Amino acid sequence: MSDRLAQIARQLNYPRGLLAGQVAIITGAGQGIGAECARLFANEGARVVVSDIDGPKAEEVAARIRASGGEALAVAGDLLRDEAIADLVKKAAEFGGGKIHILVNNAGFTWDAVIHKMTDKQWQTMLHLHVTAPFKLVQALAPYFRVKDGEPRNVVNISSTSGLHGNAGQANYAAAKAAVVGLTKTIAKEWGPAFGVRANTVAFGRIETRLTADKEAGGFIEVDGQKVALGIPAKQKKAGAAAGAEQFADIPLRRAGTATEAASAVLAIASPLSSYISGQTISVTGGRNI
Ligand SMILES: NC(=O)c1ccc[n+]([C@@H]2O[C@H](COP(=O)([O-])OP(=O)(O)OC[C@H]3O[C@@H](n4cnc5c(N)ncnc54)[C@H](O)[C@@H]3O)[C@@H](O)[C@H]2O)c1
């Protein structure tokens, strides 16, 4: 449905769209892929909970959705804190009138180091954010997902080519992004039989967001007061080209993906069009690693 049609449908109080009537939590939705998921889900009739550690950015995304006729609630919180997970689920349940249908575990960042220089803090933070927090969120959602009301429920965990194939400098991130694949399959096997809950992993390759912008652009995130720089050093990006390699030579489509393309894949897997797909890992990579 086009943005304009969706807006008119909502103004007429006429729920339509692939996710009409569903309540979705999207973590890390203050920007990048998560923000695009929030926008696309709302366009398809979902009531969206925009969760992010960056409160003002989450509020901005939610406000934009509301301004175009959708329904959204911003919830600020650091998912490395258990209280933030409990608070997110409580607020989402209130917003959803006691129902929550979709969880997209998308919040994340990278904190790279080669193996012999990686600190415990780097290792633990990545494991915590990319697999422990998603697990705890799923666990906290059990009362809302292990139900028999005839309505769909599904979890989408976000992974990466680093998790599926490994990546030099990212032992922590790669291990965590591999772990969510096992978590996903287990949710599918535990909650599928009695409750019909689906769970899938969407693994991205290179998507244009703050995470893959030039490091020199100055993006950062704070972990316990410590600034972690985000992005890929421009020098590293140029190194391939300088060595005569075509840019994105390892990607058959020869380009990075956009946040909208990444989010569209998440929408596709979360929607009823994928109602018989569960336990799978969908690579959204422009063909990289085939
Ligand atoms: N961009 C890529 O090329 C790429 C590739 C593979 C996987 N991914 C994954 O996609 C997901 C989204 O990344 P993106 O590229 O949109 O990055 P992004 O930086 O644009 O967005 C990530 C969001 O997560 C939030 N966040 C980070 N730590 C948080 C915390 N502790 N609690 C709550 N929110 C937190 C950030 O504030 C940010 O808004 C991540 O899981 C990332 O690992 C991205």
The ligand as a Gaussian input file, in Angstrom:
#p B3LYP/6-31G(d) Opt

LIG

0 1
 N       24.536000      -1.934000       8.341000
 C       25.030000      -3.120000       8.010000
 O       25.782000      -3.251000       7.020000
 C       24.674000      -4.344000       8.802000
 C       25.155000      -5.584000       8.348000
 C       24.840000      -6.739000       9.047000
 C       24.042000      -6.655000      10.181000
 N       23.589000      -5.446000      10.624000
 C       22.788000      -5.414000      11.839000
 O       21.596000      -4.699000      11.607000
 C       21.137000      -4.129000      12.833000
 C       20.832000      -2.670000      12.649000
 O       22.033000      -1.958000      12.354000
 P       22.090000      -0.599000      11.512000
 O       23.067000      -0.812000      10.424000
 O       20.726000      -0.115000      11.182000
 O       22.818000       0.355000      12.582000
 P       22.418000       1.788000      13.165000
 O       23.565000       2.217000      13.989000
 O       21.947000       2.677000      12.087000
 O       21.158000       1.450000      14.109000
 C       21.277000       0.619000      15.237000
 C       20.420000       1.171000      16.361000
 O       20.574000       0.320000      17.522000
 C       20.587000       1.149000      18.668000
 N       21.258000       0.523000      19.804000
 C       22.572000       0.215000      19.904000
 N       22.854000      -0.271000      21.127000
 C       21.678000      -0.304000      21.811000
 C       21.323000      -0.693000      23.123000
 N       22.246000      -1.117000      24.007000
 N       20.029000      -0.619000      23.497000
 C       19.103000      -0.158000      22.620000
 N       19.377000       0.257000      21.368000
 C       20.660000       0.188000      20.966000
 C       21.344000       2.396000      18.212000
 O       21.077000       3.527000      19.062000
 C       20.833000       2.586000      16.795000
 O       19.734000       3.482000      16.726000
 C       22.229000      -4.428000      13.881000
 O       21.884000      -5.564000      14.628000
 C       23.438000      -4.715000      13.012000
 O       24.391000      -5.506000      13.674000
 C       23.889000      -4.287000       9.946000

